[in-house]
Amino acid sequence: MPFYSVRLIYIVQRHPQVTDYMDKMNLTKSELVKGIIEPYLKGIKFEVYNKVVDPSEVAGFEIYETDDTRDDFEDAVEFGDDVAEEFLGVSINKTRRTQKSVAVGSKNVFIVHGRDDKPKLELARMLAKLGFDAIILSEQPDKGRTIIEKLEQETLDIGFAFVILTPDDIGFQDLIQELSKQYPIVSEFLKNRPLITSVLRPRARQNVILELGYFVGKIGRDRVCCLYKGDVELPSDIHGVLFKKFEKSVEECYKGILEELKAAGYEIKL
C-alpha cells in the first residue's frame, strides 16, 4: 500500500510576506484526499495537527508517494515520487523549499513592465483569455506598504512571470535631461552629434531589471520569460532566461508565450 507525505506551505498571518510550512507524514490516499485535498479544492477550512487552515492562506503543496512509511519529509522526497500534479491538477514548481519564499504552480502570472503601458495591457488580455490571472503591481492596493513589501506580498503564489523590456530609458538619460534644462546648448550639441547619441543604447527601466532578477531567484529561470521591444539593451548575465522579441505588439509573441506556459506544466485550452 502506498503512503503519502505532504508539505503544506502557508502564509504566516502576522507576517503575510513570509511563508512557513508543516509536514504531514505517512497518510493513506483516503486520509490525504478527504482530509486535505478535497477541502482545499472546495475552499473549505481543514485541520492539520490541530491547526485550522483556511485555503486562502495556502501558498502551495508538495506531495510525495512512497512504498512504505518514512521518518521525515526529506526522506520521502529522496525515495518517493512527486505526485502533487496528480492530486491538484497543476504542476507544482520544484524549487528550493524555504521559509522566506515558496514558488507554486498557480495560475497567477505576474507582469513586470516599464513606462510603455500598451504591451502590459495586451499581455494581460491575452493571459485572461487563456484562463490565467494577470497580476500587475501598480493595480494592487498599497495598504500602507513600501514597494518592496508590496512586491513580496503580492507574489506569494505566483506560478510564472513575464518581464516586458521596453526602451524607456537610455544611458545617461537623466543626466542629459538635467543638463539640457539648464543648458539648452547641450540638446543642440547632441542633435548635431549622431555618433554620440548612437552609442547611448535604449534600455529598460532599472526597476524592471531588478524585478527580473527577483523572479529568477524566486521561482526559477524556467518560469520567467522576457518579452522585449525593438533594439532594447538586454542583460547579459542571466543565462537560461527566455527572451522573445516583438516590434509593435506583444501579439507577435503569442505562439512563443503558449509554448513557454505549456513547458512550465500548464494545460492550455484554446
C-alpha positions as CSV (number, residue, x, y, z in Angstrom):
1,M,0.0,0.0,0.0
2,P,1.4,3.4,-0.9
3,F,1.9,6.2,1.7
4,Y,1.7,9.9,1.1
5,S,3.8,12.6,2.8
6,V,2.6,16.2,2.4
7,R,4.4,19.5,3.0
8,L,1.8,22.3,3.3
9,I,3.2,25.8,2.7
10,Y,1.1,28.5,4.3
11,I,1.1,32.3,4.8
12,V,2.1,33.5,8.2
13,Q,-0.8,35.6,9.3
14,R,1.2,38.1,11.4
15,H,3.8,38.4,8.7
16,P,2.0,38.0,5.3
17,Q,5.2,38.5,3.4
18,V,6.6,35.3,4.9
19,T,5.6,31.6,4.3
20,D,6.1,28.7,6.7
21,Y,5.4,25.0,6.3
22,M,4.2,21.9,8.2
23,D,4.7,18.3,7.2
24,K,2.1,15.5,7.5
25,M,3.7,12.1,7.1
26,N,2.6,8.6,6.0
27,L,-1.0,9.3,5.1
28,T,-3.2,6.8,3.2
29,K,-4.7,8.0,0.0
30,S,-8.1,8.4,1.6
31,E,-6.7,10.4,4.5
32,L,-4.9,12.7,2.1
33,V,-7.9,13.3,-0.2
34,K,-10.6,13.5,2.4
35,G,-8.6,15.4,5.0
36,I,-6.6,17.9,2.9
37,I,-7.1,17.9,-0.9
38,E,-10.9,17.9,-1.2
39,P,-11.4,20.7,1.4
40,Y,-8.7,22.8,-0.1
41,L,-10.1,22.5,-3.6
42,K,-13.6,23.3,-2.4
43,G,-12.4,26.3,-0.4
44,I,-13.4,24.7,3.0
45,K,-11.2,25.1,6.1
46,F,-9.4,21.9,7.2
47,E,-7.3,20.8,10.2
48,V,-3.7,19.7,10.3
49,Y,-2.2,18.9,13.7
50,N,-5.0,20.8,15.5
51,K,-4.3,23.9,13.3
52,V,-7.3,25.1,11.3
53,V,-6.1,26.1,7.8
54,D,-8.0,28.4,5.6
55,P,-7.5,27.6,1.9
56,S,-6.8,31.3,1.2
57,E,-3.7,31.0,3.5
58,V,-2.3,28.1,1.5
59,A,0.7,29.1,-0.7
60,G,1.4,25.6,-2.1
61,F,1.8,21.9,-1.6
62,E,4.5,19.3,-2.0
63,I,3.2,15.7,-2.1
64,Y,5.3,12.5,-2.4
65,E,4.3,8.9,-2.7
66,T,6.4,6.1,-1.1
67,D,6.1,2.4,-0.9
68,D,6.5,2.3,2.8
69,T,6.4,4.8,5.8
70,R,9.2,7.4,6.1
71,D,10.7,9.1,9.1
72,D,10.9,12.6,7.7
73,F,9.9,14.6,4.7
74,E,13.3,14.8,3.1
75,D,13.5,11.0,3.2
76,A,10.1,10.9,1.3
77,V,11.5,13.4,-1.2
78,E,14.6,11.3,-1.9
79,F,12.9,8.0,-2.2
80,G,9.4,8.9,-3.3
81,D,7.6,10.1,-6.4
82,D,6.3,13.7,-6.8
83,V,2.5,13.3,-7.2
84,A,1.3,16.8,-6.5
85,E,0.1,17.3,-10.1
86,E,-2.0,14.1,-9.8
87,F,-4.0,15.4,-6.9
88,L,-4.1,19.2,-7.6
89,G,-4.3,19.3,-11.4
90,V,-1.4,21.7,-11.8
91,S,2.4,21.2,-12.0
92,I,4.0,22.5,-8.8
93,N,7.3,24.2,-9.4
94,K,10.2,22.2,-7.8
95,T,12.2,25.0,-6.2
96,R,14.1,25.5,-3.0
97,R,11.9,24.9,0.0
98,T,12.5,27.9,2.3
99,Q,10.5,29.7,4.9
100,K,11.0,33.1,3.2
101,S,9.6,32.4,-0.3
102,V,8.0,29.4,-1.9
103,A,7.0,29.4,-5.6
104,V,3.9,27.5,-6.5
105,G,2.3,26.4,-9.8
106,S,-0.7,28.6,-9.5
107,K,-2.4,30.3,-12.5
108,N,-1.4,33.7,-11.1
109,V,1.0,35.2,-13.6
110,F,2.9,38.4,-12.7
111,I,3.6,41.0,-15.3
112,V,6.7,43.3,-14.9
113,H,6.6,46.4,-17.1
114,G,8.1,49.8,-17.7
115,R,6.6,53.1,-18.8
116,D,5.0,51.7,-22.0
117,D,1.5,50.6,-21.0
118,K,0.4,49.1,-24.3
119,P,2.4,45.8,-24.1
120,K,1.3,45.3,-20.5
121,L,-2.4,45.6,-21.3
122,E,-2.0,43.4,-24.4
123,L,-0.3,40.7,-22.4
124,A,-2.9,40.9,-19.6
125,R,-5.8,40.5,-22.0
126,M,-4.0,37.6,-23.7
127,L,-3.4,35.8,-20.4
128,A,-7.0,36.4,-19.3
129,K,-8.3,34.7,-22.5
130,L,-6.1,31.7,-21.7
131,G,-7.5,31.3,-18.2
132,F,-4.7,33.0,-16.2
133,D,-5.0,35.8,-13.6
134,A,-2.6,38.6,-14.6
135,I,-1.1,40.3,-11.6
136,I,0.2,43.9,-12.1
137,L,1.8,45.5,-9.1
138,S,0.6,49.0,-9.8
139,E,-3.0,47.8,-9.9
140,Q,-2.9,46.3,-6.4
141,P,-3.9,48.4,-3.4
142,D,-0.9,49.9,-1.4
143,K,-2.3,49.2,2.1
144,G,0.4,51.4,3.5
145,R,3.2,49.1,2.3
146,T,6.5,50.0,0.9
147,I,7.1,49.0,-2.8
148,I,9.3,46.0,-1.8
149,E,6.8,44.9,0.8
150,K,4.0,45.1,-1.7
151,L,6.1,43.1,-4.3
152,E,6.9,40.4,-1.7
153,Q,3.3,40.0,-0.6
154,E,1.7,40.1,-4.0
155,T,4.0,37.4,-5.3
156,L,3.5,34.8,-2.7
157,D,1.5,32.4,-5.0
158,I,2.9,33.3,-8.4
159,G,3.4,30.5,-10.8
160,F,5.0,32.3,-13.7
161,A,6.3,35.8,-14.6
162,F,6.6,37.8,-17.8
163,V,9.1,40.7,-17.8
164,I,8.4,43.3,-20.5
165,L,11.6,45.2,-21.5
166,T,10.7,48.3,-23.5
167,P,13.1,51.1,-24.5
168,D,12.0,53.6,-21.8
169,D,15.5,54.9,-20.9
170,I,18.9,55.4,-22.4
171,G,22.3,55.5,-20.9
172,F,22.9,58.9,-19.1
173,Q,19.3,60.0,-19.9
174,D,18.7,61.6,-16.6
175,L,22.0,63.5,-16.7
176,I,21.4,64.7,-20.3
177,Q,17.9,65.8,-19.5
178,E,19.0,67.8,-16.5
179,L,21.9,69.4,-18.4
180,S,19.6,70.2,-21.3
181,K,17.2,72.0,-18.9
182,Q,20.0,74.1,-17.5
183,Y,21.9,74.5,-20.7
184,P,19.8,74.3,-23.9
185,I,23.0,74.3,-25.9
186,V,23.5,70.6,-24.8
187,S,20.4,69.5,-26.7
188,E,21.6,71.4,-29.8
189,F,25.0,69.9,-29.4
190,L,23.7,66.3,-29.3
191,K,21.3,66.8,-32.2
192,N,24.3,67.5,-34.4
193,R,26.4,64.7,-33.0
194,P,24.7,61.4,-34.1
195,L,27.8,59.4,-33.3
196,I,27.5,60.3,-29.6
197,T,23.8,59.6,-29.4
198,S,24.2,56.3,-31.3
199,V,26.3,54.8,-28.5
200,L,23.6,55.5,-25.9
201,R,21.7,52.3,-26.1
202,P,18.0,52.2,-25.3
203,R,17.3,50.2,-22.2
204,A,14.5,49.2,-19.8
205,R,13.9,50.9,-16.6
206,Q,16.2,49.8,-13.8
207,N,13.3,48.6,-11.6
208,V,12.3,46.2,-14.4
209,I,15.8,44.7,-14.4
210,L,15.7,44.5,-10.6
211,E,12.4,42.6,-10.7
212,L,13.7,40.3,-13.4
213,G,16.4,39.2,-11.1
214,Y,13.9,38.9,-8.2
215,F,11.7,36.5,-10.1
216,V,14.6,34.4,-11.4
217,G,15.6,33.9,-7.8
218,K,12.1,33.4,-6.5
219,I,10.5,31.0,-9.0
220,G,13.4,29.9,-11.2
221,R,14.7,30.8,-14.7
222,D,12.4,28.2,-16.3
223,R,9.3,30.1,-15.1
224,V,10.4,33.6,-16.2
225,C,10.0,34.8,-19.8
226,C,11.2,38.2,-21.1
227,L,9.4,40.0,-23.9
228,Y,11.5,42.8,-25.4
229,K,10.7,45.5,-27.8
230,G,12.9,46.5,-30.7
231,D,16.6,47.1,-30.1
232,V,16.4,47.5,-26.3
233,E,19.6,46.6,-24.4
234,L,19.3,43.1,-22.8
235,P,21.0,42.0,-19.6
236,S,23.9,39.7,-20.4
237,D,24.4,37.8,-17.2
238,I,21.1,35.9,-16.9
239,H,21.8,32.8,-18.9
240,G,18.8,30.5,-19.4
241,V,16.1,33.1,-19.2
242,L,13.9,33.2,-22.3
243,F,13.9,36.3,-24.4
244,K,11.2,36.9,-27.1
245,K,11.3,39.9,-29.4
246,F,8.4,42.0,-30.7
247,E,8.3,45.2,-32.7
248,K,4.9,46.7,-32.3
249,S,2.6,44.3,-30.4
250,V,3.0,41.5,-27.8
251,E,0.6,39.5,-30.0
252,E,3.7,38.8,-32.2
253,C,5.0,36.5,-29.4
254,Y,1.7,34.7,-28.9
255,K,2.9,31.3,-30.2
256,G,6.1,31.5,-28.1
257,I,4.1,32.5,-25.0
258,L,1.9,29.5,-25.4
259,E,4.9,27.2,-25.7
260,E,6.6,28.5,-22.6
261,L,3.4,28.2,-20.5
262,K,3.0,24.6,-21.7
263,A,6.6,23.9,-21.0
264,A,6.0,25.1,-17.4
265,G,3.4,22.5,-16.9
266,Y,0.2,24.4,-17.7
267,E,-2.6,22.8,-19.7
268,I,-3.8,25.4,-22.2
269,K,-7.3,25.0,-23.7
270,L,-7.8,27.2,-26.7
